[in-house]
C-alpha cells in the first residue's frame, strides 16, 4: 500500500510576488491551504512541472482581487509516502474509504458533502470539491486512528501517515473543437509533510520556441 518515492522533483506554486520572495528567503514561512473545497485536502499545493499553469492560477487570483502581483515560486520536493491518484490501487482505496465515510454519516443522520460548480462555469468542472476533500481527510483520519491504536495495543504499526497526495485533473474545456484534451489539464501535488520540501527558487525566464 505504501511506496516511498525518494527522487527529487520540480514543481511550481502560484502566489503573490511578496509570498514568492519570502519563501525563497526563508523556507519555514510555508503555509498550508486549509479550505473545505481543496481538491487533494489540506496542505501546500504544487503544480507538477507546470510553470504556466501556476502563473495562470495566480493571474486568475489577481482578477478576483485576492492578490496584487501574480508570480510563481519553484519548488524542489520529494513525494516520499504518496497517496497517488494516478495509480489505480490508490483510487480503489479511496473509494473504499468513501463507502466507510458514507456509512458513518448515515448512521449519524448527516448528509454527504457535495462537489459543486463555480457560478457561471460553463464547463462544469466541479471546482469546489468538498466531497473529495472530505473523503481524503477521512482516509487520513482513519489511518491516524489505526496508527494510534496499534501503538497503544501492540507497540508497533504497519501503517504510516501519507506525506503527499498526487492527482491528475482535467478541466477548462476542450483545447480545440472536438478535442479530448482539456485546456487546463494538470498534475497537482498536495504536500502534507513539509519536510518533503527541500527548497524554493525563483524560476529562470525561458526563451520562447523559435
Residue pairs with C-beta under 8 A, 6 or more apart in sequence:
1 89
1 93
2 81
2 160
3 81
3 82
3 84
4 80
4 81
5 78
5 79
5 80
5 81
5 82
6 78
6 80
7 78
8 76
8 77
8 78
8 198
9 48
9 49
9 76
9 77
9 78
9 79
10 49
10 74
10 75
10 76
11 46
11 47
11 48
11 49
11 50
11 74
11 75
11 77
11 189
12 46
12 47
12 49
12 50
12 51
12 53
12 54
12 55
12 72
12 73
12 74
12 75
12 203
13 23
13 44
13 45
13 46
13 47
13 54
13 72
13 73
13 75
14 47
14 53
14 54
14 55
14 56
14 57
14 58
14 61
14 70
14 71
14 72
15 23
15 58
15 67
15 71
15 72
15 73
16 58
16 67
16 68
16 69
16 70
16 71
17 68
17 69
17 70
17 71
18 68
18 69
19 71
19 73
20 71
20 72
20 73
20 200
20 202
22 29
23 29
23 30
23 73
23 200
24 73
24 200
24 201
24 202
27 197
27 199
27 200
30 44
30 194
30 197
31 44
32 42
32 43
32 44
32 192
32 194
33 42
33 43
33 44
33 45
34 42
35 42
35 133
36 113
36 130
36 133
36 134
37 116
37 127
37 128
37 129
37 130
37 133
38 45
38 129
38 133
38 190
39 129
39 132
39 133
39 167
39 169
39 188
39 190
40 85
40 132
40 133
40 136
40 165
40 166
40 167
40 188
40 189
40 190
41 133
41 136
41 137
41 140
41 165
41 190
41 192
42 133
42 137
42 190
42 192
43 164
43 165
43 190
43 191
43 192
44 190
44 191
44 194
44 197
45 188
45 189
45 190
45 191
46 75
46 77
46 188
46 189
46 190
46 191
47 53
47 54
47 57
47 186
47 187
47 188
47 189
48 166
48 186
48 187
48 188
48 189
49 187
50 186
50 187
51 72
51 74
51 203
53 184
53 186
54 72
55 70
55 71
55 72
56 184
58 67
58 70
58 71
58 72
59 70
61 67
61 70
62 68
62 69
62 70
72 203
73 200
73 201
73 202
73 203
74 200
74 201
74 202
74 203
75 197
75 199
75 200
76 197
76 198
76 199
76 200
76 201
77 164
77 189
77 191
77 196
77 197
77 198
78 163
78 196
78 198
79 163
79 164
79 166
79 189
79 196
80 163
80 164
80 193
80 196
81 160
81 161
81 162
81 163
81 164
82 162
82 163
82 164
82 165
82 166
83 90
83 94
83 136
83 139
83 162
83 164
83 165
83 166
84 90
84 165
84 166
85 91
85 94
85 165
85 166
85 167
85 168
86 166
86 167
86 168
86 187
93 139
94 135
94 136
94 139
97 135
97 138
97 139
97 142
98 135
100 138
100 142
101 112
101 134
101 135
101 138
102 112
105 111
105 112
112 131
112 134
113 130
113 131
113 133
113 134
114 130
114 131
115 126
115 128
115 129
115 130
115 131
115 132
116 126
116 127
116 128
116 130
117 124
117 125
117 126
117 127
117 128
118 125
118 127
118 128
121 127
122 173
123 171
123 172
123 173
125 171
125 172
127 171
136 165
140 161
140 162
140 192
143 159
143 160
143 161
143 162
144 161
146 157
146 159
147 157
147 159
147 160
147 161
150 156
150 157
150 158
150 159
151 157
161 192
161 193
162 192
163 191
163 192
163 193
163 195
163 196
164 189
164 190
164 191
164 192
164 193
164 196
165 189
165 190
165 192
166 187
166 188
166 189
166 190
167 187
167 188
167 190
168 185
168 186
168 187
168 188
169 184
169 185
169 186
169 187
169 188
170 182
170 184
170 185
171 182
171 183
171 184
171 185
172 182
172 183
172 184
172 185
173 182
173 183
174 180
174 181
174 182
174 183
175 181
175 182
175 183
191 197
